[in-house]
Amino acid sequence: MAAGKDVRVTVILECTSCAKNGANKKSPGVSRYITEKNRHNTPGRLELRKFCPYCYKHTIHGEIKK
């Protein structure tokens, strides 16, 4: 069976507010979470509200490419 046909895939979620402030280096880094999603139920990009330790608040974390 081909590896590209798996239903559950691993995705990386990155803080959108830390990624925008790349030039304005207030924060020491970018918050990232690793999770899984079902490709059939969620074909689009995943966005979840997660806690960002660099922003010290809950922010939207969006799916990025590997």
PQR file of N, CA, C, O and H, with PARSE charges and radii, in Angstrom:
ATOM      1  N   MET A   1       0.844  -1.180   0.000 -0.4000 1.5000
ATOM      2  CA  MET A   1       0.000   0.000   0.000 -0.0000 2.0000
ATOM      3  C   MET A   1       0.884   1.236   0.000  0.5500 1.7000
ATOM      4  O   MET A   1       1.906   1.271   0.686 -0.5500 1.4000
ATOM      5  N   ALA A   2       0.502   2.237  -0.757 -0.4000 1.5000
ATOM      6  CA  ALA A   2       1.298   3.457  -0.890 -0.0000 2.0000
ATOM      7  C   ALA A   2       1.210   4.309   0.364  0.5500 1.7000
ATOM      8  O   ALA A   2       0.163   4.367   1.009 -0.5500 1.4000
ATOM      9  H   ALA A   2      -0.328   2.208  -1.314  0.4000 1.0000
ATOM     10  N   ALA A   3       2.312   4.972   0.710 -0.4000 1.5000
ATOM     11  CA  ALA A   3       2.353   5.807   1.913 -0.0000 2.0000
ATOM     12  C   ALA A   3       1.516   7.073   1.747  0.5500 1.7000
ATOM     13  O   ALA A   3       1.056   7.627   2.745 -0.5500 1.4000
ATOM     14  H   ALA A   3       3.162   4.925   0.186  0.4000 1.0000
ATOM     15  N   GLY A   4       1.304   7.545   0.527 -0.4000 1.5000
ATOM     16  CA  GLY A   4       0.550   8.761   0.280 -0.0000 2.0000
ATOM     17  C   GLY A   4      -0.949   8.603   0.404  0.5500 1.7000
ATOM     18  O   GLY A   4      -1.669   9.600   0.352 -0.5500 1.4000
ATOM     19  H   GLY A   4       1.677   7.095  -0.284  0.4000 1.0000
ATOM     20  N   LYS A   5      -1.448   7.387   0.567 -0.4000 1.5000
ATOM     21  CA  LYS A   5      -2.881   7.133   0.619 -0.0000 2.0000
ATOM     22  C   LYS A   5      -3.416   6.957   2.032  0.5500 1.7000
ATOM     23  O   LYS A   5      -4.574   6.574   2.196 -0.5500 1.4000
ATOM     24  H   LYS A   5      -0.863   6.577   0.609  0.4000 1.0000
ATOM     25  N   ASP A   6      -2.614   7.223   3.057 -0.4000 1.5000
ATOM     26  CA  ASP A   6      -3.080   7.068   4.433 -0.0000 2.0000
ATOM     27  C   ASP A   6      -4.197   8.059   4.736  0.5500 1.7000
ATOM     28  O   ASP A   6      -4.156   9.205   4.287 -0.5500 1.4000
ATOM     29  H   ASP A   6      -1.673   7.534   2.924  0.4000 1.0000
ATOM     30  N   VAL A   7      -5.190   7.619   5.496 -0.4000 1.5000
ATOM     31  CA  VAL A   7      -6.314   8.489   5.840 -0.0000 2.0000
ATOM     32  C   VAL A   7      -5.900   9.476   6.930  0.5500 1.7000
ATOM     33  O   VAL A   7      -6.201  10.666   6.836 -0.5500 1.4000
ATOM     34  H   VAL A   7      -5.224   6.688   5.861  0.4000 1.0000
ATOM     35  N   ARG A   8      -5.205   8.983   7.973 -0.4000 1.5000
ATOM     36  CA  ARG A   8      -4.760   9.865   9.056 -0.0000 2.0000
ATOM     37  C   ARG A   8      -3.333  10.324   8.762  0.5500 1.7000
ATOM     38  O   ARG A   8      -2.435   9.509   8.548 -0.5500 1.4000
ATOM     39  H   ARG A   8      -4.960   8.017   8.049  0.4000 1.0000
ATOM     40  N   VAL A   9      -3.143  11.644   8.755 -0.4000 1.5000
ATOM     41  CA  VAL A   9      -1.827  12.205   8.462 -0.0000 2.0000
ATOM     42  C   VAL A   9      -1.371  13.074   9.630  0.5500 1.7000
ATOM     43  O   VAL A   9      -2.197  13.653  10.337 -0.5500 1.4000
ATOM     44  H   VAL A   9      -3.873  12.306   8.928  0.4000 1.0000
ATOM     45  N   THR A  10      -0.066  13.165   9.831 -0.4000 1.5000
ATOM     46  CA  THR A  10       0.515  14.013  10.866 -0.0000 2.0000
ATOM     47  C   THR A  10       0.675  15.419  10.311  0.5500 1.7000
ATOM     48  O   THR A  10       1.200  15.600   9.212 -0.5500 1.4000
ATOM     49  H   THR A  10       0.604  12.695   9.257  0.4000 1.0000
ATOM     50  N   VAL A  11       0.222  16.419  11.069 -0.4000 1.5000
ATOM     51  CA  VAL A  11       0.333  17.815  10.654 -0.0000 2.0000
ATOM     52  C   VAL A  11       1.021  18.629  11.747  0.5500 1.7000
ATOM     53  O   VAL A  11       1.005  18.255  12.920 -0.5500 1.4000
ATOM     54  H   VAL A  11      -0.204  16.272  11.961  0.4000 1.0000
ATOM     55  N   ILE A  12       1.617  19.736  11.349 -0.4000 1.5000
ATOM     56  CA  ILE A  12       2.273  20.652  12.284 -0.0000 2.0000
ATOM     57  C   ILE A  12       1.455  21.937  12.329  0.5500 1.7000
ATOM     58  O   ILE A  12       1.145  22.523  11.292 -0.5500 1.4000
ATOM     59  H   ILE A  12       1.630  20.040  10.397  0.4000 1.0000
ATOM     60  N   LEU A  13       1.107  22.371  13.548 -0.4000 1.5000
ATOM     61  CA  LEU A  13       0.363  23.611  13.750 -0.0000 2.0000
ATOM     62  C   LEU A  13       1.329  24.666  14.277  0.5500 1.7000
ATOM     63  O   LEU A  13       2.062  24.420  15.235 -0.5500 1.4000
ATOM     64  H   LEU A  13       1.359  21.895  14.390  0.4000 1.0000
ATOM     65  N   GLU A  14       1.328  25.847  13.647 -0.4000 1.5000
ATOM     66  CA  GLU A  14       2.224  26.937  14.036 -0.0000 2.0000
ATOM     67  C   GLU A  14       1.415  28.161  14.423  0.5500 1.7000
ATOM     68  O   GLU A  14       0.399  28.468  13.800 -0.5500 1.4000
ATOM     69  H   GLU A  14       0.733  26.047  12.869  0.4000 1.0000
ATOM     70  N   CYS A  15       1.877  28.863  15.466 -0.4000 1.5000
ATOM     71  CA  CYS A  15       1.185  30.062  15.941 -0.0000 2.0000
ATOM     72  C   CYS A  15       1.195  31.127  14.840  0.5500 1.7000
ATOM     73  O   CYS A  15       2.252  31.458  14.303 -0.5500 1.4000
ATOM     74  H   CYS A  15       2.702  28.613  15.972  0.4000 1.0000
ATOM     75  N   THR A  16       0.022  31.657  14.509 -0.4000 1.5000
ATOM     76  CA  THR A  16      -0.052  32.648  13.435 -0.0000 2.0000
ATOM     77  C   THR A  16       0.441  34.021  13.887  0.5500 1.7000
ATOM     78  O   THR A  16       0.982  34.768  13.073 -0.5500 1.4000
ATOM     79  H   THR A  16      -0.837  31.388  14.945  0.4000 1.0000
ATOM     80  N   SER A  17       0.270  34.372  15.151 -0.4000 1.5000
ATOM     81  CA  SER A  17       0.713  35.691  15.594 -0.0000 2.0000
ATOM     82  C   SER A  17       2.232  35.732  15.771  0.5500 1.7000
ATOM     83  O   SER A  17       2.839  36.772  15.514 -0.5500 1.4000
ATOM     84  H   SER A  17      -0.170  33.765  15.812  0.4000 1.0000
ATOM     85  N   CYS A  18       2.864  34.642  16.199 -0.4000 1.5000
ATOM     86  CA  CYS A  18       4.328  34.602  16.299 -0.0000 2.0000
ATOM     87  C   CYS A  18       4.964  34.612  14.915  0.5500 1.7000
ATOM     88  O   CYS A  18       6.011  35.228  14.716 -0.5500 1.4000
ATOM     89  H   CYS A  18       2.371  33.797  16.407  0.4000 1.0000
ATOM     90  N   ALA A  19       4.334  33.931  13.955 -0.4000 1.5000
ATOM     91  CA  ALA A  19       4.877  33.866  12.597 -0.0000 2.0000
ATOM     92  C   ALA A  19       4.820  35.235  11.930  0.5500 1.7000
ATOM     93  O   ALA A  19       5.711  35.580  11.154 -0.5500 1.4000
ATOM     94  H   ALA A  19       3.483  33.431  14.116  0.4000 1.0000
ATOM     95  N   LYS A  20       3.781  36.022  12.222 -0.4000 1.5000
ATOM     96  CA  LYS A  20       3.670  37.364  11.640 -0.0000 2.0000
ATOM     97  C   LYS A  20       4.721  38.305  12.210  0.5500 1.7000
ATOM     98  O   LYS A  20       5.221  39.175  11.498 -0.5500 1.4000
ATOM     99  H   LYS A  20       3.057  35.741  12.852  0.4000 1.0000
ATOM    100  N   ASN A  21       5.065  38.141  13.496 -0.4000 1.5000
ATOM    101  CA  ASN A  21       6.007  39.026  14.162 -0.0000 2.0000
ATOM    102  C   ASN A  21       7.447  38.558  13.981  0.5500 1.7000
ATOM    103  O   ASN A  21       8.268  38.748  14.878 -0.5500 1.4000
ATOM    104  H   ASN A  21       4.658  37.434  14.074  0.4000 1.0000
ATOM    105  N   GLY A  22       7.770  37.955  12.849 -0.4000 1.5000
ATOM    106  CA  GLY A  22       9.122  37.473  12.597 -0.0000 2.0000
ATOM    107  C   GLY A  22      10.130  38.607  12.545  0.5500 1.7000
ATOM    108  O   GLY A  22      11.235  38.470  13.070 -0.5500 1.4000
ATOM    109  H   GLY A  22       7.104  37.801  12.119  0.4000 1.0000
ATOM    110  N   ALA A  23       9.773  39.726  11.921 -0.4000 1.5000
ATOM    111  CA  ALA A  23      10.675  40.870  11.841 -0.0000 2.0000
ATOM    112  C   ALA A  23      10.701  41.646  13.160  0.5500 1.7000
ATOM    113  O   ALA A  23      11.718  42.242  13.514 -0.5500 1.4000
ATOM    114  H   ALA A  23       8.875  39.837  11.494  0.4000 1.0000
ATOM    115  N   ASN A  24       9.584  41.636  13.881 -0.4000 1.5000
ATOM    116  CA  ASN A  24       9.471  42.343  15.156 -0.0000 2.0000
ATOM    117  C   ASN A  24       9.782  41.355  16.280  0.5500 1.7000
ATOM    118  O   ASN A  24       8.870  40.948  17.000 -0.5500 1.4000
ATOM    119  H   ASN A  24       8.758  41.151  13.593  0.4000 1.0000
ATOM    120  N   LYS A  25      11.027  40.965  16.447 -0.4000 1.5000
ATOM    121  CA  LYS A  25      11.409  39.877  17.336 -0.0000 2.0000
ATOM    122  C   LYS A  25      11.194  40.204  18.812  0.5500 1.7000
ATOM    123  O   LYS A  25      12.153  40.350  19.569 -0.5500 1.4000
ATOM    124  H   LYS A  25      11.767  41.296  15.863  0.4000 1.0000
ATOM    125  N   LYS A  26       9.912  40.318  19.219 -0.4000 1.5000
ATOM    126  CA  LYS A  26       9.566  40.452  20.632 -0.0000 2.0000
ATOM    127  C   LYS A  26       9.662  39.106  21.319  0.5500 1.7000
ATOM    128  O   LYS A  26      10.144  39.007  22.448 -0.5500 1.4000
ATOM    129  H   LYS A  26       9.132  40.200  18.603  0.4000 1.0000
ATOM    130  N   SER A  27       9.202  38.067  20.635 -0.4000 1.5000
ATOM    131  CA  SER A  27       9.164  36.744  21.233 -0.0000 2.0000
ATOM    132  C   SER A  27      10.427  35.963  20.871  0.5500 1.7000
ATOM    133  O   SER A  27      10.996  36.189  19.804 -0.5500 1.4000
ATOM    134  H   SER A  27       8.811  38.147  19.718  0.4000 1.0000
ATOM    135  N   PRO A  28      10.876  35.053  21.734 -0.5600 1.5000
ATOM    136  CA  PRO A  28      12.103  34.303  21.478  0.2800 2.0000
ATOM    137  C   PRO A  28      11.948  33.177  20.460  0.5500 1.7000
ATOM    138  O   PRO A  28      12.955  32.621  20.022 -0.5500 1.4000
ATOM    139  N   GLY A  29      10.728  32.821  20.068 -0.4000 1.5000
ATOM    140  CA  GLY A  29      10.551  31.716  19.134 -0.0000 2.0000
ATOM    141  C   GLY A  29       9.149  31.645  18.589  0.5500 1.7000
ATOM    142  O   GLY A  29       8.363  32.581  18.738 -0.5500 1.4000
ATOM    143  H   GLY A  29       9.910  33.273  20.424  0.4000 1.0000
ATOM    144  N   VAL A  30       8.836  30.524  17.953 -0.4000 1.5000
ATOM    145  CA  VAL A  30       7.525  30.292  17.363 -0.0000 2.0000
ATOM    146  C   VAL A  30       6.960  29.009  17.970  0.5500 1.7000
ATOM    147  O   VAL A  30       7.634  27.979  18.004 -0.5500 1.4000
ATOM    148  H   VAL A  30       9.474  29.764  17.832  0.4000 1.0000
ATOM    149  N   SER A  31       5.720  29.081  18.448 -0.4000 1.5000
ATOM    150  CA  SER A  31       5.071  27.928  19.071 -0.0000 2.0000
ATOM    151  C   SER A  31       4.591  26.969  17.993  0.5500 1.7000
ATOM    152  O   SER A  31       3.956  27.384  17.023 -0.5500 1.4000
ATOM    153  H   SER A  31       5.172  29.918  18.420  0.4000 1.0000
ATOM    154  N   ARG A  32       4.896  25.677  18.165 -0.4000 1.5000
ATOM    155  CA  ARG A  32       4.451  24.650  17.226 -0.0000 2.0000
ATOM    156  C   ARG A  32       3.907  23.455  17.977  0.5500 1.7000
ATOM    157  O   ARG A  32       4.441  23.069  19.017 -0.5500 1.4000
ATOM    158  H   ARG A  32       5.411  25.341  18.954  0.4000 1.0000
ATOM    159  N   TYR A  33       2.846  22.870  17.452 -0.4000 1.5000
ATOM    160  CA  TYR A  33       2.242  21.657  17.989 -0.0000 2.0000
ATOM    161  C   TYR A  33       2.185  20.618  16.871  0.5500 1.7000
ATOM    162  O   TYR A  33       2.036  20.972  15.701 -0.5500 1.4000
ATOM    163  H   TYR A  33       2.412  23.184  16.608  0.4000 1.0000
ATOM    164  N   ILE A  34       2.302  19.345  17.226 -0.4000 1.5000
ATOM    165  CA  ILE A  34       2.172  18.254  16.269 -0.0000 2.0000
ATOM    166  C   ILE A  34       0.906  17.488  16.622  0.5500 1.7000
ATOM    167  O   ILE A  34       0.690  17.131  17.780 -0.5500 1.4000
ATOM    168  H   ILE A  34       2.423  19.058  18.176  0.4000 1.0000
ATOM    169  N   THR A  35       0.062  17.236  15.607 -0.4000 1.5000
ATOM    170  CA  THR A  35      -1.179  16.507  15.817 -0.0000 2.0000
ATOM    171  C   THR A  35      -1.498  15.699  14.570  0.5500 1.7000
ATOM    172  O   THR A  35      -0.741  15.726  13.599 -0.5500 1.4000
ATOM    173  H   THR A  35       0.238  17.526  14.666  0.4000 1.0000
ATOM    174  N   GLU A  36      -2.605  14.987  14.590 -0.4000 1.5000
ATOM    175  CA  GLU A  36      -3.060  14.212  13.446 -0.0000 2.0000
ATOM    176  C   GLU A  36      -4.433  14.699  13.011  0.5500 1.7000
ATOM    177  O   GLU A  36      -5.203  15.233  13.810 -0.5500 1.4000
ATOM    178  H   GLU A  36      -3.220  14.965  15.378  0.4000 1.0000
ATOM    179  N   LYS A  37      -4.726  14.505  11.722 -0.4000 1.5000
ATOM    180  CA  LYS A  37      -6.057  14.825  11.219 -0.0000 2.0000
ATOM    181  C   LYS A  37      -6.480  13.755  10.227  0.5500 1.7000
ATOM    182  O   LYS A  37      -5.646  13.073   9.631 -0.5500 1.4000
ATOM    183  H   LYS A  37      -4.101  14.072  11.073  0.4000 1.0000
ATOM    184  N   ASN A  38      -7.781  13.619  10.061 -0.4000 1.5000
ATOM    185  CA  ASN A  38      -8.350  12.691   9.102 -0.0000 2.0000
ATOM    186  C   ASN A  38      -8.478  13.435   7.774  0.5500 1.7000
ATOM    187  O   ASN A  38      -9.188  14.437   7.681 -0.5500 1.4000
ATOM    188  H   ASN A  38      -8.459  14.173  10.544  0.4000 1.0000
ATOM    189  N   ARG A  39      -7.793  12.943   6.762 -0.4000 1.5000
ATOM    190  CA  ARG A  39      -7.759  13.626   5.469 -0.0000 2.0000
ATOM    191  C   ARG A  39      -9.128  13.669   4.792  0.5500 1.7000
ATOM    192  O   ARG A  39      -9.425  14.621   4.071 -0.5500 1.4000
ATOM    193  H   ARG A  39      -7.217  12.129   6.839  0.4000 1.0000
ATOM    194  N   HIS A  40      -9.972  12.643   5.012 -0.4000 1.5000
ATOM    195  CA  HIS A  40     -11.291  12.611   4.373 -0.0000 2.0000
ATOM    196  C   HIS A  40     -12.258  13.587   5.038  0.5500 1.7000
ATOM    197  O   HIS A  40     -13.036  14.240   4.342 -0.5500 1.4000
ATOM    198  H   HIS A  40      -9.731  11.869   5.598  0.4000 1.0000
ATOM    199  N   ASN A  41     -12.229  13.703   6.360 -0.4000 1.5000
ATOM    200  CA  ASN A  41     -13.154  14.588   7.065 -0.0000 2.0000
ATOM    201  C   ASN A  41     -12.715  16.043   7.019  0.5500 1.7000
ATOM    202  O   ASN A  41     -13.563  16.936   7.022 -0.5500 1.4000
ATOM    203  H   ASN A  41     -11.597  13.173   6.925  0.4000 1.0000
ATOM    204  N   THR A  42     -11.406  16.308   6.976 -0.4000 1.5000
ATOM    205  CA  THR A  42     -10.875  17.671   6.985 -0.0000 2.0000
ATOM    206  C   THR A  42      -9.901  17.828   5.823  0.5500 1.7000
ATOM    207  O   THR A  42      -8.690  17.759   6.030 -0.5500 1.4000
ATOM    208  H   THR A  42     -10.717  15.584   6.973  0.4000 1.0000
ATOM    209  N   PRO A  43     -10.400  18.038   4.606 -0.5600 1.5000
ATOM    210  CA  PRO A  43      -9.491  18.142   3.462  0.2800 2.0000
ATOM    211  C   PRO A  43      -8.718  19.461   3.431  0.5500 1.7000
ATOM    212  O   PRO A  43      -7.627  19.523   2.865 -0.5500 1.4000
ATOM    213  N   GLY A  44      -9.272  20.507   4.029 -0.4000 1.5000
ATOM    214  CA  GLY A  44      -8.600  21.811   4.037 -0.0000 2.0000
ATOM    215  C   GLY A  44      -7.577  21.914   5.155  0.5500 1.7000
ATOM    216  O   GLY A  44      -7.323  20.949   5.876 -0.5500 1.4000
ATOM    217  H   GLY A  44     -10.158  20.457   4.489  0.4000 1.0000
ATOM    218  N   ARG A  45      -6.995  23.097   5.287 -0.4000 1.5000
ATOM    219  CA  ARG A  45      -6.001  23.316   6.334 -0.0000 2.0000
ATOM    220  C   ARG A  45      -6.681  23.436   7.693  0.5500 1.7000
ATOM    221  O   ARG A  45      -7.747  24.037   7.819 -0.5500 1.4000
ATOM    222  H   ARG A  45      -7.201  23.881   4.701  0.4000 1.0000
ATOM    223  N   LEU A  46      -6.042  22.848   8.712 -0.4000 1.5000
ATOM    224  CA  LEU A  46      -6.583  22.805  10.057 -0.0000 2.0000
ATOM    225  C   LEU A  46      -6.153  24.055  10.824  0.5500 1.7000
ATOM    226  O   LEU A  46      -5.001  24.478  10.727 -0.5500 1.4000
ATOM    227  H   LEU A  46      -5.176  22.359   8.609  0.4000 1.0000
ATOM    228  N   GLU A  47      -7.077  24.648  11.586 -0.4000 1.5000
ATOM    229  CA  GLU A  47      -6.775  25.788  12.454 -0.0000 2.0000
ATOM    230  C   GLU A  47      -7.417  25.529  13.813  0.5500 1.7000
ATOM    231  O   GLU A  47      -8.618  25.275  13.900 -0.5500 1.4000
ATOM    232  H   GLU A  47      -8.013  24.305  11.665  0.4000 1.0000
ATOM    233  N   LEU A  48      -6.609  25.595  14.878 -0.4000 1.5000
ATOM    234  CA  LEU A  48      -7.096  25.367  16.234 -0.0000 2.0000
ATOM    235  C   LEU A  48      -6.592  26.468  17.151  0.5500 1.7000
ATOM    236  O   LEU A  48      -5.524  27.037  16.925 -0.5500 1.4000
ATOM    237  H   LEU A  48      -5.633  25.801  14.807  0.4000 1.0000
ATOM    238  N   ARG A  49      -7.375  26.766  18.197 -0.4000 1.5000
ATOM    239  CA  ARG A  49      -6.928  27.714  19.213 -0.0000 2.0000
ATOM    240  C   ARG A  49      -6.142  26.939  20.264  0.5500 1.7000
ATOM    241  O   ARG A  49      -6.694  26.088  20.961 -0.5500 1.4000
ATOM    242  H   ARG A  49      -8.242  26.303  18.380  0.4000 1.0000
ATOM    243  N   LYS A  50      -4.850  27.240  20.372 -0.4000 1.5000
ATOM    244  CA  LYS A  50      -3.966  26.568  21.314 -0.0000 2.0000
ATOM    245  C   LYS A  50      -3.226  27.635  22.110  0.5500 1.7000
ATOM    246  O   LYS A  50      -3.194  28.802  21.718 -0.5500 1.4000
ATOM    247  H   LYS A  50      -4.402  27.932  19.805  0.4000 1.0000
ATOM    248  N   PHE A  51      -2.630  27.230  23.231 -0.4000 1.5000
ATOM    249  CA  PHE A  51      -1.866  28.166  24.050 -0.0000 2.0000
ATOM    250  C   PHE A  51      -0.476  28.349  23.464  0.5500 1.7000
ATOM    251  O   PHE A  51       0.201  27.374  23.140 -0.5500 1.4000
ATOM    252  H   PHE A  51      -2.656  26.282  23.550  0.4000 1.0000
ATOM    253  N   CYS A  52      -0.053  29.599  23.330 -0.4000 1.5000
ATOM    254  CA  CYS A  52       1.286  29.921  22.837 -0.0000 2.0000
ATOM    255  C   CYS A  52       2.120  30.402  24.023  0.5500 1.7000
ATOM    256  O   CYS A  52       1.803  31.438  24.607 -0.5500 1.4000
ATOM    257  H   CYS A  52      -0.604  30.391  23.593  0.4000 1.0000
ATOM    258  N   PRO A  53       3.181  29.676  24.395 -0.5600 1.5000
ATOM    259  CA  PRO A  53       3.996  30.090  25.535  0.2800 2.0000
ATOM    260  C   PRO A  53       4.821  31.340  25.267  0.5500 1.7000
ATOM    261  O   PRO A  53       5.307  31.964  26.210 -0.5500 1.4000
ATOM    262  N   TYR A  54       4.991  31.723  23.999 -0.4000 1.5000
ATOM    263  CA  TYR A  54       5.758  32.923  23.667 -0.0000 2.0000
ATOM    264  C   TYR A  54       4.886  34.175  23.690  0.5500 1.7000
ATOM    265  O   TYR A  54       5.360  35.256  24.039 -0.5500 1.4000
ATOM    266  H   TYR A  54       4.596  31.217  23.233  0.4000 1.0000
ATOM    267  N   CYS A  55       3.617  34.034  23.320 -0.4000 1.5000
ATOM    268  CA  CYS A  55       2.670  35.161  23.369 -0.0000 2.0000
ATOM    269  C   CYS A  55       1.977  35.249  24.727  0.5500 1.7000
ATOM    270  O   CYS A  55       1.390  36.282  25.048 -0.5500 1.4000
ATOM    271  H   CYS A  55       3.232  33.156  23.037  0.4000 1.0000
ATOM    272  N   TYR A  56       2.035  34.191  25.523 -0.4000 1.5000
ATOM    273  CA  TYR A  56       1.367  34.079  26.829 -0.0000 2.0000
ATOM    274  C   TYR A  56      -0.145  34.220  26.730  0.5500 1.7000
ATOM    275  O   TYR A  56      -0.775  34.817  27.604 -0.5500 1.4000
ATOM    276  H   TYR A  56       2.512  33.352  25.262  0.4000 1.0000
ATOM    277  N   LYS A  57      -0.738  33.663  25.652 -0.4000 1.5000
ATOM    278  CA  LYS A  57      -2.189  33.668  25.498 -0.0000 2.0000
ATOM    279  C   LYS A  57      -2.596  32.607  24.481  0.5500 1.7000
ATOM    280  O   LYS A  57      -1.753  32.037  23.789 -0.5500 1.4000
ATOM    281  H   LYS A  57      -0.227  33.179  24.942  0.4000 1.0000
ATOM    282  N   HIS A  58      -3.897  32.352  24.402 -0.4000 1.5000
ATOM    283  CA  HIS A  58      -4.422  31.418  23.415 -0.0000 2.0000
ATOM    284  C   HIS A  58      -4.510  32.133  22.076  0.5500 1.7000
ATOM    285  O   HIS A  58      -5.096  33.211  21.984 -0.5500 1.4000
ATOM    286  H   HIS A  58      -4.582  32.814  24.965  0.4000 1.0000
ATOM    287  N   THR A  59      -3.936  31.544  21.046 -0.4000 1.5000
ATOM    288  CA  THR A  59      -3.941  32.118  19.714 -0.0000 2.0000
ATOM    289  C   THR A  59      -4.330  31.032  18.706  0.5500 1.7000
ATOM    290  O   THR A  59      -4.412  29.854  19.053 -0.5500 1.4000
ATOM    291  H   THR A  59      -3.460  30.668  21.120  0.4000 1.0000
ATOM    292  N   ILE A  60      -4.567  31.435  17.472 -0.4000 1.5000
ATOM    293  CA  ILE A  60      -4.903  30.482  16.414 -0.0000 2.0000
ATOM    294  C   ILE A  60      -3.601  29.894  15.883  0.5500 1.7000
ATOM    295  O   ILE A  60      -2.679  30.617  15.506 -0.5500 1.4000
ATOM    296  H   ILE A  60      -4.500  32.392  17.190  0.4000 1.0000
ATOM    297  N   HIS A  61      -3.552  28.581  15.865 -0.4000 1.5000
ATOM    298  CA  HIS A  61      -2.426  27.854  15.298 -0.0000 2.0000
ATOM    299  C   HIS A  61      -2.903  27.213  14.006  0.5500 1.7000
ATOM    300  O   HIS A  61      -3.860  26.439  14.013 -0.5500 1.4000
ATOM    301  H   HIS A  61      -4.301  27.994  16.171  0.4000 1.0000
ATOM    302  N   GLY A  62      -2.244  27.526  12.899 -0.4000 1.5000
ATOM    303  CA  GLY A  62      -2.628  27.015  11.597 -0.0000 2.0000
ATOM    304  C   GLY A  62      -1.680  25.947  11.096  0.5500 1.7000
ATOM    305  O   GLY A  62      -0.514  25.894  11.487 -0.5500 1.4000
ATOM    306  H   GLY A  62      -1.466  28.155  12.893  0.4000 1.0000
ATOM    307  N   GLU A  63      -2.193  25.108  10.237 -0.4000 1.5000
ATOM    308  CA  GLU A  63      -1.401  24.016   9.671 -0.0000 2.0000
ATOM    309  C   GLU A  63      -0.368  24.577   8.688  0.5500 1.7000
ATOM    310  O   GLU A  63      -0.676  25.457   7.884 -0.5500 1.4000
ATOM    311  H   GLU A  63      -3.140  25.151   9.920  0.4000 1.0000
ATOM    312  N   ILE A  64       0.867  24.051   8.765 -0.4000 1.5000
ATOM    313  CA  ILE A  64       1.926  24.463   7.845 -0.0000 2.0000
ATOM    314  C   ILE A  64       2.411  23.244   7.085  0.5500 1.7000
ATOM    315  O   ILE A  64       2.139  22.106   7.468 -0.5500 1.4000
ATOM    316  H   ILE A  64       1.117  23.336   9.418  0.4000 1.0000
ATOM    317  N   LYS A  65       3.134  23.497   6.000 -0.4000 1.5000
ATOM    318  CA  LYS A  65       3.735  22.408   5.232 -0.0000 2.0000
ATOM    319  C   LYS A  65       4.936  21.857   5.961  0.5500 1.7000
ATOM    320  O   LYS A  65       5.602  22.576   6.707 -0.5500 1.4000
ATOM    321  H   LYS A  65       3.354  24.422   5.689  0.4000 1.0000
ATOM    322  N   LYS A  66       5.215  20.592   5.751 -0.4000 1.5000
ATOM    323  CA  LYS A  66       6.387  19.964   6.362 -0.0000 2.0000
ATOM    324  C   LYS A  66       7.628  20.292   5.582  0.5500 1.7000
ATOM    325  O   LYS A  66       8.719  19.852   5.944 -0.5500 1.4000
ATOM    326  H   LYS A  66       4.674  20.009   5.145  0.4000 1.0000
TER
END
